[in-house]
Every structure is written in C-alpha cells, then in structure tokens.
Amino acid sequence: MNALIDPGWQYLILLLTIFLDCQDLDSYITGLFAGNGASSFVSERIAVNITRVALATLGGFVAYFVFGGLSFTLVPSLRNEFLKYPAVYRTQEGIKSTMPFGMAAMLLAILALAVMYALMYQGGSGAVEGARFGALIGVFAFGAFVVHNYVNLNIGLKLTMQQAVAYFLEWVITGLVIGLIYRPAR
C-alpha cells in the first residue's frame, strides 16, 4: 500500500528532480508515487535551462543592487527619510558589516525568483514576460515587505510610499533582466 503524499510535497520533489536531474532519484520518486496517479506528474518534466537560470540569477542580482544603489544616490530624499529613523535602521557602517550576509541572502532569493520564472515561462518576449514577472514580485514586495514594515516598524508614511515606488521599480527591473537572460532548454 502506497502512502498518500501531500501535493505540495510532490512539487518540492519535482523541483529537486529537475535540479538534480538524477535518474536514480527520478526512479525512486516514480516508484514512490506509482499507483496513486502521481507517477505521470513526476515523469512530465518541465524543460528548465539550468545554465540560463544561473545566468539570469547573476544578472538579476547585479540589476537589483545597481538599481538599489542608484536609488539612494539619485533620490537623496529616500536616503534622508531613512536617516530620520536611526533607532530603526542601521548606520552606513552597520550596514557595511552585515552586507555580505545580506548579499548572500539576496542571491538566494533571486535564484528562487529565476527558478520560478523558468517554471512559469510560457514563451513570448523575454522583456515583456520578465517585466510582468517583476511587476508581480513588486506587488508582492509591497504587501509582504513595505506595508508589513509600515505596520510593524515605527516609520512614517512618506518613507513607506517612497519604499513602495523604489522597491516596485527595483523588482520590475530585476524581473526584466531575468526575462532578458533566461531561455528555456531545447
């Protein structure tokens, strides 16, 4: 008798199979799901171009930090708003000491986005698809990060609105770059 496996785990296992592209793991998983109708789910692979995912991740990572740096340089009011809340935000020196950890975390996050883009890609213009994907991520960031911070941190509405615009644009540009770089496997 086969154990019933939650569909969420099926997706996780599918992702592991795609990334590892391991025939033994694929055989194991197919055998695991045999008899409950999920073996066809596992054997229907999505053609993901791992090299392009890696390149899209790096491109998105660079775009994210270049646009973010330019935002603080070209829009001094954004930087000045952050400076009004020294009890909430780190100083420049404090940020420099934690930046390697933050950059590693953003690389991982952008890798996850590049994988999501690759799995969702349905053809069409990479620029349009990428910008659309970035806009969705921007809307997500607005609700899950910007507004969340406004509710939980003691910051003003002006900073919140500036963050909303800056982060939305940052994610649109990051998505655009991911879309321009990624190409599906052939």
C-alpha positions as CSV (number, residue, x, y, z in Angstrom):
1,M,0.0,0.0,0.0
2,N,1.4,3.4,-1.0
3,A,1.4,6.3,1.4
4,L,-0.6,9.3,0.3
5,I,1.7,12.2,-0.2
6,D,0.6,15.8,0.0
7,P,0.5,17.6,-3.4
8,G,2.9,20.3,-2.0
9,W,5.5,17.7,-1.4
10,Q,5.0,16.4,-5.0
11,Y,6.0,19.9,-6.3
12,L,9.0,20.0,-4.0
13,I,10.2,16.6,-5.1
14,L,9.6,17.6,-8.7
15,L,11.8,20.7,-8.2
16,L,14.5,18.5,-6.6
17,T,14.3,16.1,-9.5
18,I,14.6,18.9,-12.1
19,F,17.6,20.4,-10.3
20,L,19.4,17.2,-9.5
21,D,18.4,15.6,-12.8
22,C,19.2,12.3,-11.1
23,Q,17.8,9.2,-12.7
24,D,18.0,7.2,-9.5
25,L,16.1,9.8,-7.7
26,D,13.6,10.0,-10.5
27,S,13.2,6.2,-10.4
28,Y,12.7,6.3,-6.7
29,I,10.1,9.0,-6.8
30,T,8.2,7.4,-9.7
31,G,8.2,4.2,-7.7
32,L,7.1,6.0,-4.6
33,F,4.1,7.5,-6.4
34,A,3.2,4.5,-8.5
35,G,-0.3,3.5,-8.1
36,N,-1.7,6.8,-6.8
37,G,-1.7,8.6,-10.2
38,A,1.2,10.9,-9.4
39,S,3.8,9.0,-11.5
40,S,2.7,10.9,-14.6
41,F,3.1,14.1,-12.6
42,V,6.8,13.3,-11.9
43,S,7.6,11.9,-15.4
44,E,6.2,15.0,-17.1
45,R,9.3,17.1,-16.7
46,I,9.5,20.8,-17.3
47,A,12.4,21.7,-19.6
48,V,14.4,24.2,-17.4
49,N,17.7,25.5,-18.7
50,I,19.9,25.4,-15.6
51,T,22.7,27.4,-17.2
52,R,20.3,30.2,-18.1
53,V,18.7,30.1,-14.6
54,A,22.2,30.6,-13.2
55,L,23.0,33.5,-15.6
56,A,19.6,35.1,-15.0
57,T,20.2,34.9,-11.3
58,L,23.5,36.7,-11.6
59,G,22.1,39.3,-14.0
60,G,19.1,39.8,-11.7
61,F,21.4,40.1,-8.7
62,V,23.5,42.8,-10.4
63,A,20.4,44.7,-11.6
64,Y,18.9,44.6,-8.1
65,F,22.0,46.1,-6.4
66,V,22.8,48.6,-9.2
67,F,19.2,50.0,-9.2
68,G,19.1,50.0,-5.4
69,G,22.4,51.9,-5.2
70,L,21.3,54.3,-7.9
71,S,18.0,54.9,-6.0
72,F,19.9,56.1,-2.9
73,T,22.3,58.1,-5.0
74,L,19.9,59.8,-7.4
75,V,17.0,60.2,-5.0
76,P,18.5,61.7,-1.9
77,S,15.1,62.2,-0.3
78,L,14.8,58.4,0.0
79,R,18.1,58.2,1.9
80,N,17.2,61.2,4.0
81,E,13.9,59.6,5.0
82,F,15.8,56.5,6.2
83,L,18.1,58.7,8.2
84,K,15.1,60.1,10.2
85,Y,14.7,56.7,11.9
86,P,18.2,55.9,13.4
87,A,16.6,53.7,16.1
88,V,15.0,51.5,13.4
89,Y,17.7,51.3,10.6
90,R,21.4,50.6,10.8
91,T,24.0,53.3,10.1
92,Q,26.1,53.0,6.9
93,E,28.9,51.4,9.0
94,G,26.4,49.0,10.5
95,I,25.1,48.1,7.0
96,K,28.7,47.5,5.7
97,S,29.3,45.0,8.5
98,T,26.2,42.9,7.6
99,M,26.3,43.5,3.8
100,P,28.0,40.1,2.9
101,F,25.2,38.2,4.7
102,G,22.5,40.4,3.0
103,M,24.1,39.9,-0.4
104,A,24.2,36.2,0.0
105,A,20.5,36.1,1.1
106,M,19.5,38.3,-1.9
107,L,21.4,36.0,-4.3
108,L,19.5,33.0,-2.9
109,A,16.2,35.0,-3.1
110,I,16.9,36.0,-6.7
111,L,17.8,32.4,-7.5
112,A,14.4,31.3,-6.2
113,L,12.8,34.0,-8.5
114,A,14.8,32.9,-11.5
115,V,13.6,29.3,-10.9
116,M,10.0,30.5,-10.5
117,Y,10.3,32.5,-13.8
118,A,11.8,29.5,-15.6
119,L,9.0,27.2,-14.3
120,M,6.3,29.7,-15.3
121,Y,7.8,30.8,-18.6
122,Q,5.3,30.2,-21.4
123,G,7.1,31.7,-24.4
124,G,6.9,35.2,-25.8
125,S,9.2,38.2,-25.4
126,G,11.6,37.8,-22.6
127,A,11.4,41.6,-21.9
128,V,7.6,41.6,-21.6
129,E,7.4,38.3,-19.7
130,G,10.3,39.4,-17.3
131,A,8.8,42.9,-16.7
132,R,5.4,41.3,-16.0
133,F,7.0,38.8,-13.6
134,G,8.9,41.6,-11.9
135,A,5.7,43.7,-11.5
136,L,4.1,40.7,-9.7
137,I,7.1,40.4,-7.4
138,G,6.9,44.1,-6.9
139,V,3.3,43.9,-5.8
140,F,4.2,41.0,-3.5
141,A,7.1,43.0,-2.0
142,F,4.7,46.0,-1.5
143,G,2.3,43.9,0.6
144,A,4.7,41.5,2.2
145,F,7.5,43.9,2.9
146,V,6.7,47.6,2.5
147,V,3.3,47.7,4.2
148,H,4.3,45.0,6.6
149,N,7.2,47.2,7.8
150,Y,4.9,50.3,8.0
151,V,2.6,48.3,10.3
152,N,5.4,46.8,12.5
153,L,8.1,49.5,12.5
154,N,7.8,53.0,13.8
155,I,8.3,54.7,10.4
156,G,6.4,57.4,8.6
157,L,4.0,57.2,5.6
158,K,6.4,59.2,3.4
159,L,9.2,56.7,3.8
160,T,6.7,53.9,3.2
161,M,5.4,55.4,-0.1
162,Q,9.0,56.1,-1.3
163,Q,9.9,52.5,-0.5
164,A,6.8,51.3,-2.3
165,V,7.9,53.1,-5.5
166,A,11.6,52.3,-5.2
167,Y,11.1,48.6,-4.5
168,F,8.4,48.1,-7.1
169,L,10.7,49.6,-9.8
170,E,13.6,47.6,-8.4
171,W,11.7,44.3,-8.8
172,V,10.3,45.2,-12.3
173,I,13.9,45.9,-13.5
174,T,15.2,42.7,-11.8
175,G,12.4,40.7,-13.4
176,L,13.1,42.4,-16.8
177,V,16.8,41.4,-16.6
178,I,15.8,37.8,-15.6
179,G,13.4,37.7,-18.6
180,L,16.0,39.0,-21.0
181,I,18.6,36.5,-20.0
182,Y,16.6,33.3,-19.4
183,R,15.9,31.0,-22.4
184,P,14.2,27.6,-21.9
185,A,16.1,24.3,-22.6
186,R,15.7,23.0,-26.1
